[in-house]
Amino acid sequence: MPFLTAEGQTYSKGLENVVAAISAISAIDGKEGILIYRGIDIEALAKHSNFGESSYLLLFGDLPNKHELEHFCADLFGARELPENVVNCLKSLPPDPHPMDILKLALAHAALYDPDKNRMNRKAKIRKAIRIIAQLPTITAFYHRARQGKEFIMPNPELDHAANFLYMLSGKEPDPEDAKIFDIALVLHLDHGLNASTFSALVTASTLSDMHSAIVSAIGTLKGPLHGGANERVLDMLEEIGRPEKAEKYIMNALKEKRKIMGFGHRVYKTMDPRAKILKEYAIKLSDKYNDRRLIDIALKVEEVMKREVSKKGIYPNVDFYSGIVYKFLGIPKDLYTPVFAIARVVGWTAHVLEYTEANRIFRPRVLYNGPIDREYIPLEQRP
Ligand SMILES: CC(C)(COP(=O)(O)OP(=O)(O)OC[C@H]1O[C@@H](n2cnc3c(N)ncnc32)[C@H](O)[C@@H]1OP(=O)(O)O)[C@@H](O)C(=O)NCCC(=O)NCCS
């Protein structure tokens, strides 16, 4: 029965535990709750590094020296502006689009004007990666300004990646401490092994399609609530719960009804996600700084109930559980949380595309066919 089995292949639903690539970019110890970028623990990077430096590390393999870092940041800061036609397009959007659809649309549009669009060599791919990393924050901020009927705020070359994004959103230079916390949140989201969106980028790139197409695929994959869309839903849930004393009943009901609690569980981590640990610290810090503990107190109660009820199954807070509270205090609207995830993760996507295509092989898995065989073709006029 040649249709019924993919010969010599094993089947794993959702590709669980399947190794589909070899990479030196990042690694996860799901048992111990450790994440490393190019060998360096993210706790150390969150403490000592920043978006520019950690992005260089992921893209090129080593921490940059002073000259390399200056050069890289100058390239990144200099590539923030969008082609004029893309800017004009962002001024005439349909009503209420999903912001991730705008990221896909504007990036695919920007690809048409990319000076390297017909070049596929490594140097051109790096230039495209830098432009895409630089442009996603501008697209997100312009979209947000356009939907409010406000003027676009042009990128400020004096501000780093994190501070400039917050500035382009609001038109005000952010509090330096808040900008630093946002920078740390970006560092924590830069890369995460072969997650669904990175895999999507690699599938597209493995056909020798271009960098922009690979990143557009990844953005579409990140949009889903089981991946990048979870932090937005965490905030919805915390707001729905309303008060810490209502958390116990809400969670117990949800678990009874077999509903998934957003911001919990992970395919790889079977303990607390190390990124969640750091974001929790900053969510508490910002709640105290702005004297508003409403959401954090509900979140802490939810975590307590979940720990008691489901930690034995290996379900703990993931990166999305506390990030929404952090972003809320930084003035980022809820529906931009997933684009913000993309603004950081694009570094990992591009780094993986650069790495994978150096020793490329097209992704082409098999499917285990379980449909009928030997059916006769029935002409249209004889069908019931
Ligand atoms: C991340 C996620 C998709 C991983 O899924 P997965 O590895 O396929 O795990 P499963 O969905 O098969 O879950 C395994 C078990 O844990 C339970 N579980 C997993 N996540 C849960 C959650 N968030 N809340 C309650 N129970 C959960 C499942 O109900 C299942 O229980 P069962 O074995 O009794 O049926 C899943 O944990 C999830 O949907 N989490 C919520 C969304 C989220 O926060 N996503 C962001 C990820 S960074």
PDBQT file of the ligand as one rigid body, heavy atoms in Angstrom, charges set to zero:
ROOT
HETATM    1  C1  LIG A 401       2.357  26.754  23.785  1.00  0.00    +0.000 C 
HETATM    2  C2  LIG A 401       1.451  25.587  23.483  1.00  0.00    +0.000 C 
HETATM    3  C3  LIG A 401       0.829  25.802  22.086  1.00  0.00    +0.000 C 
HETATM    4  C4  LIG A 401       2.282  24.289  23.472  1.00  0.00    +0.000 C 
HETATM    5  O1  LIG A 401       1.426  23.301  23.029  1.00  0.00    +0.000 OA
HETATM    6  P1  LIG A 401       1.771  21.750  22.954  1.00  0.00    +0.000 P 
HETATM    7  O2  LIG A 401       3.216  21.501  23.204  1.00  0.00    +0.000 OA
HETATM    8  O3  LIG A 401       1.167  21.259  21.686  1.00  0.00    +0.000 OA
HETATM    9  O4  LIG A 401       1.026  21.170  24.213  1.00  0.00    +0.000 OA
HETATM   10  P2  LIG A 401      -0.488  20.676  24.260  1.00  0.00    +0.000 P 
HETATM   11  O5  LIG A 401      -1.397  21.745  23.751  1.00  0.00    +0.000 OA
HETATM   12  O6  LIG A 401      -0.559  19.335  23.601  1.00  0.00    +0.000 OA
HETATM   13  O7  LIG A 401      -0.715  20.503  25.820  1.00  0.00    +0.000 OA
HETATM   14  C5  LIG A 401      -0.262  19.400  26.611  1.00  0.00    +0.000 C 
HETATM   15  C6  LIG A 401      -1.108  19.314  27.857  1.00  0.00    +0.000 C 
HETATM   16  O8  LIG A 401      -0.943  20.500  28.652  1.00  0.00    +0.000 OA
HETATM   17  C7  LIG A 401      -2.180  21.224  28.744  1.00  0.00    +0.000 C 
HETATM   18  N1  LIG A 401      -1.867  22.647  28.519  1.00  0.00    +0.000 N 
HETATM   19  C8  LIG A 401      -0.915  23.139  27.686  1.00  0.00    +0.000 A 
HETATM   20  N2  LIG A 401      -0.918  24.465  27.737  1.00  0.00    +0.000 NA
HETATM   21  C9  LIG A 401      -1.882  24.808  28.612  1.00  0.00    +0.000 A 
HETATM   22  C10 LIG A 401      -2.361  26.058  29.054  1.00  0.00    +0.000 A 
HETATM   23  N3  LIG A 401      -1.857  27.185  28.598  1.00  0.00    +0.000 N 
HETATM   24  N4  LIG A 401      -3.376  26.074  29.950  1.00  0.00    +0.000 NA
HETATM   25  C11 LIG A 401      -3.907  24.927  30.406  1.00  0.00    +0.000 A 
HETATM   26  N5  LIG A 401      -3.484  23.706  30.015  1.00  0.00    +0.000 NA
HETATM   27  C12 LIG A 401      -2.489  23.655  29.119  1.00  0.00    +0.000 A 
HETATM   28  C13 LIG A 401      -3.041  20.702  27.616  1.00  0.00    +0.000 C 
HETATM   29  O9  LIG A 401      -4.413  20.885  27.892  1.00  0.00    +0.000 OA
HETATM   30  C14 LIG A 401      -2.607  19.266  27.580  1.00  0.00    +0.000 C 
HETATM   31  O10 LIG A 401      -3.220  18.618  28.688  1.00  0.00    +0.000 OA
HETATM   32  P3  LIG A 401      -3.708  17.082  28.575  1.00  0.00    +0.000 P 
HETATM   33  O11 LIG A 401      -2.450  16.293  28.298  1.00  0.00    +0.000 OA
HETATM   34  O12 LIG A 401      -4.329  16.809  29.902  1.00  0.00    +0.000 OA
HETATM   35  O13 LIG A 401      -4.682  17.060  27.428  1.00  0.00    +0.000 OA
HETATM   36  C15 LIG A 401       0.335  25.436  24.556  1.00  0.00    +0.000 C 
HETATM   37  O14 LIG A 401       0.931  25.293  25.832  1.00  0.00    +0.000 OA
HETATM   38  C16 LIG A 401      -0.625  26.623  24.533  1.00  0.00    +0.000 C 
HETATM   39  O15 LIG A 401      -1.572  26.618  23.754  1.00  0.00    +0.000 OA
HETATM   40  N6  LIG A 401      -0.407  27.630  25.427  1.00  0.00    +0.000 N 
HETATM   41  C17 LIG A 401      -1.241  28.807  25.450  1.00  0.00    +0.000 C 
HETATM   42  C18 LIG A 401      -0.832  29.766  24.331  1.00  0.00    +0.000 C 
HETATM   43  C19 LIG A 401       0.475  30.462  24.627  1.00  0.00    +0.000 C 
HETATM   44  O16 LIG A 401       0.695  30.977  25.710  1.00  0.00    +0.000 OA
HETATM   45  N7  LIG A 401       1.329  30.513  23.599  1.00  0.00    +0.000 N 
HETATM   46  C20 LIG A 401       2.608  31.182  23.671  1.00  0.00    +0.000 C 
HETATM   47  C21 LIG A 401       3.712  30.216  23.574  1.00  0.00    +0.000 C 
HETATM   48  S1  LIG A 401       5.275  31.002  23.872  1.00  0.00    +0.000 SA
ENDROOT
TORSDOF 0
